[in-house]
Amino acid sequence: MEKIEVKIVNTGPHALPQYSTELSAGMDLRAWLPEPVTLQPLERAMLHTGIYIALPEGFECQIRPRSGLALKRGLTVLNTPGTIDADYRGEVCVIIANLSNEPQTIDDGERICQMVVARHETVQWQVTETLDETERGSGGFGHTGTK
């Protein structure tokens, strides 16, 4: 497995983002909070992490929900996946939403999301008058049925 070096600044007191297991795709990212944040049902908040990164050209970072938080507490990343571009140098912040029916409190240092670093391609459009035909054609939302 290829590894890339990514420069990181950590202004918070918590450990750097890290993989939970050897084959994990996402690194856990922790909230850096001066005090616990309680989200009411359907409320959202932007949470700080204290992390700043400089991705190499051709890479992006995606911020994704943690499945355990979603299942057990109804907490999710609102704009998932959140994209961090290689030229962004601001703090990595995370928009968390409470989709449960009960208030949910997030504590300082709590793992709030996953961070996935991945390669991406840059598109150069080729303008044309027609597209090639496929079996699917223009079939879209629900065109294959429900069973």
Sequence and secondary structure as in RCSB ss.txt:
>XXXX:A:sequence
MEKIEVKIVNTGPHALPQYSTELSAGMDLRAWLPEPVTLQPLERAMLHTGIYIALPEGFECQIRPRSGLALKRGL
TVLNTPGTIDADYRGEVCVIIANLSNEPQTIDDGERICQMVVARHETVQWQVTETLDETERGSGGFGHTGTK
>XXXX:A:secstr
      EEEE SSS   EESSTT SSEEEE   SS EEE TT EEEE   EEEE  TTEEEEEE  HHHHHHH E
EETTSSEEE TT  SB  EEEEE SSS EEE TT EEEEEEEEE         S     SSTT  TTTT   
